[in-house]
Amino acid sequence: MEAIKKKMQMLKLDKENAIDRAEQAETDKKAAEDKCKQMEEELMDLQKKMKQTEDELDKFSEGLKDAQEKLELSEKKAADLDRLIQNQL
């Protein structure tokens, strides 16, 4: 009879330990899910910022291209005028 009581106490202790581990695992799972959600939100923010930066880069690249074309055209006109002036001298 004593062995049965001891076995019952051991089973009860095992059950309580298992419940404690399950509760801890549930707490850890919730913390991991919260961290994952936070990281996903941060990722979305970073992706949005990256998209904005890429859009700005495209805009500035287009502006640079236009400025380079205007500079090239101005340099060509200046060279043409220099030649014209040299020919008149």
The 8 nearest C-alpha neighbors of each residue, nearest first, counted from 0:
[[1, 3, 2, 4, 5, 6, 7, 8],
 [0, 2, 4, 3, 5, 6, 7, 8],
 [3, 1, 5, 0, 4, 6, 7, 8],
 [2, 4, 6, 0, 5, 1, 7, 8],
 [5, 3, 7, 1, 6, 2, 8, 0],
 [6, 4, 2, 8, 3, 7, 9, 1],
 [5, 7, 3, 9, 4, 8, 2, 10],
 [8, 6, 4, 10, 5, 9, 11, 3],
 [9, 7, 11, 5, 10, 6, 12, 4],
 [10, 8, 6, 12, 7, 11, 13, 5],
 [9, 11, 13, 7, 12, 8, 14, 6],
 [10, 12, 8, 14, 9, 13, 7, 15],
 [13, 11, 9, 15, 14, 10, 8, 16],
 [14, 12, 10, 16, 11, 15, 9, 17],
 [13, 15, 11, 17, 12, 16, 10, 18],
 [16, 14, 18, 12, 17, 13, 19, 11],
 [17, 15, 19, 13, 18, 14, 12, 20],
 [16, 18, 14, 20, 15, 19, 13, 21],
 [17, 19, 21, 15, 16, 20, 22, 14],
 [20, 18, 16, 22, 17, 21, 23, 15],
 [19, 21, 23, 17, 22, 18, 24, 16],
 [20, 22, 24, 18, 19, 23, 17, 25],
 [23, 21, 25, 19, 24, 20, 18, 26],
 [24, 22, 26, 20, 25, 21, 27, 19],
 [23, 25, 21, 27, 22, 26, 20, 28],
 [24, 26, 28, 22, 23, 27, 21, 29],
 [27, 25, 23, 29, 28, 24, 22, 30],
 [28, 26, 24, 30, 25, 29, 23, 31],
 [27, 29, 25, 31, 26, 30, 24, 32],
 [30, 28, 32, 26, 31, 27, 33, 25],
 [29, 31, 27, 33, 28, 32, 34, 26],
 [32, 30, 34, 28, 29, 33, 35, 27],
 [33, 31, 35, 29, 34, 30, 28, 36],
 [32, 34, 30, 36, 35, 31, 29, 37],
 [35, 33, 37, 31, 32, 36, 38, 30],
 [34, 36, 32, 38, 33, 37, 31, 39],
 [37, 35, 39, 33, 34, 38, 32, 40],
 [36, 38, 34, 40, 35, 39, 33, 41],
 [37, 39, 41, 35, 40, 36, 42, 34],
 [40, 38, 42, 36, 41, 37, 35, 43],
 [41, 39, 43, 37, 42, 38, 36, 44],
 [40, 42, 38, 44, 39, 43, 45, 37],
 [41, 43, 39, 45, 40, 44, 38, 46],
 [42, 44, 46, 40, 41, 45, 47, 39],
 [45, 43, 41, 47, 42, 46, 48, 40],
 [46, 44, 48, 42, 47, 43, 49, 41],
 [45, 47, 49, 43, 48, 44, 42, 50],
 [46, 48, 44, 50, 45, 49, 43, 51],
 [49, 47, 45, 51, 50, 46, 52, 44],
 [48, 50, 46, 52, 51, 47, 45, 53],
 [51, 49, 53, 47, 52, 48, 54, 46],
 [50, 52, 54, 48, 49, 53, 55, 47],
 [51, 53, 49, 55, 54, 50, 56, 48],
 [52, 54, 56, 50, 55, 51, 49, 57],
 [55, 53, 51, 57, 52, 56, 50, 58],
 [56, 54, 58, 52, 53, 57, 59, 51],
 [55, 57, 53, 59, 58, 54, 60, 52],
 [56, 58, 60, 54, 55, 59, 61, 53],
 [59, 57, 55, 61, 56, 60, 54, 62],
 [58, 60, 62, 56, 61, 57, 63, 55],
 [61, 59, 63, 57, 62, 58, 56, 64],
 [60, 62, 64, 58, 59, 63, 57, 65],
 [63, 61, 59, 65, 60, 64, 66, 58],
 [64, 62, 60, 66, 61, 65, 59, 67],
 [63, 65, 61, 67, 62, 66, 60, 68],
 [64, 66, 62, 68, 63, 67, 69, 61],
 [67, 65, 63, 69, 68, 64, 70, 62],
 [68, 66, 70, 64, 69, 65, 71, 63],
 [67, 69, 71, 65, 70, 66, 72, 64],
 [70, 68, 72, 66, 67, 71, 73, 65],
 [71, 69, 67, 73, 72, 68, 74, 66],
 [70, 72, 68, 74, 69, 73, 67, 75],
 [71, 73, 69, 75, 70, 74, 68, 76],
 [74, 72, 70, 76, 75, 71, 69, 77],
 [75, 73, 77, 71, 76, 72, 70, 78],
 [74, 76, 78, 72, 73, 77, 79, 71],
 [75, 77, 79, 73, 78, 74, 80, 72],
 [78, 76, 74, 80, 79, 75, 73, 81],
 [79, 77, 81, 75, 80, 76, 74, 82],
 [78, 80, 76, 82, 77, 81, 75, 83],
 [79, 81, 83, 77, 82, 78, 84, 76],
 [82, 80, 78, 84, 83, 79, 85, 77],
 [83, 81, 85, 79, 80, 84, 86, 78],
 [82, 84, 80, 86, 81, 85, 79, 87],
 [83, 85, 81, 87, 86, 82, 80, 88],
 [86, 84, 82, 88, 87, 83, 81, 80],
 [87, 85, 83, 84, 88, 82, 81, 80],
 [88, 86, 84, 85, 83, 82, 81, 80],
 [87, 85, 86, 84, 83, 82, 81, 80]]
